Amino acid sequence: MKVSSEGLYCDPVFIINIFMSQNSHNSGRWEDLIYDEIIRRIEKIFNKKKRKRLIKTAESYLIDEMPAILLFFSSHSFLANKRVRGWFANPMNMHPLRFVYFTY
């Protein structure tokens, strides 16, 4: 299973949600009712501190159960030019070109 660290939105739940039993991207077919319940609880919590704590719990559970093995990290290379403005590296690796322009 190839899982990218870049989600469609900037939320760690996007990646850890993949390992839920009924997720169509769970190509390893790993199933764990306890993990599923942790993720369901995360999705219902809006308090940032409580949510972060539960996300850590889910991540620790994944590490303990080891349904997948991390083989590599992807990297990105960018060319830089002092004349280019409006382009910034970001965790989502998304770069709307409508904000990019050249200076002379």
N, C-alpha and C positions, 0 to 999 in steps of 0.2 A: 504494500500500500504506500503510495506516495502522498505525503501530506505536506503542503507548503506552509511555511510560517507566516505567510501573508494571507490574511483573511479578506473577505469581502467588506468587512467593517472592522474597525479597530477595537476588538473585544476578545479577550482570551477565551471566552466561552465558545467562540466560533471553532477553534481547534479542538478543545476538549470535548465538545459536543459530538464530534465525529465518532467517538468510541461508544456512544449510546447503542444499546442493543438493536433498536429499530432504525438507526440512521442508515440511509441508503449508501453512504460513503464509507461505512464500516466494512470494508472489503475483507478484513480478517475474521469477520463474523463473531467477534468476541462479545459475550453476553455476561452481564453482571447486574443483578437487580439492585444491589446496594449502590453501585455507581450511578445507575439510571436515576435513582431517587435523589442522590446528591445533586445531579445536574438539574433535575426538575425543581428542586428547592432553590438553586441558584437563579433559575429563570423567573422565579416569583418574587425575588428580593430586590428592593430598590435602594436599601441602605448600603452605602458604599463599603463601610467597614465590615458589616456582616457578610456582604457579597464576596468581598476580597478573601475573608477568612474561609468561606465555603469553597471558593475557587482553589485556594491552597490545599484544602482537604481533598478535593477531587484530583488535583495534580499529584499529591502524595499517594493517593489510592492507586492512580495509574502507575506510578513508579513502583509501588509494592507489588502490584499484580502483573506488571510488565506484559501487556497485550501486544506491544510492538517494540521494536528495537530501533533506536535512532542510529542511522548509518552515516549520515552526512548533514552538513549545514550548507544551504545555498548562500551564495554571495552575489553582490552586484557591483559592477564597475561603472564609474561615471567619468566622462570627460568634463573638464572644467575650462571655462573661458571667462575672463574678467568682464567681457562685454555682455554676457548673458545675464539677464535679471529675471526674477520671478520664478525661478526654479529652485526647489529645495529638496534635499533628501528627507525622507520621512518613513516611519515604520510600516506604512501601508504600501510603499513603493508605487504610489499613484502620483502622476504628474500631469495635471490638466494643462495642456499647452496654451490654452487661451490666456493664461497669466504670464506666459514667458515672452520676453521681448529682448531685442538687442539695443545696446547703446553704442554710440560712435564717438 
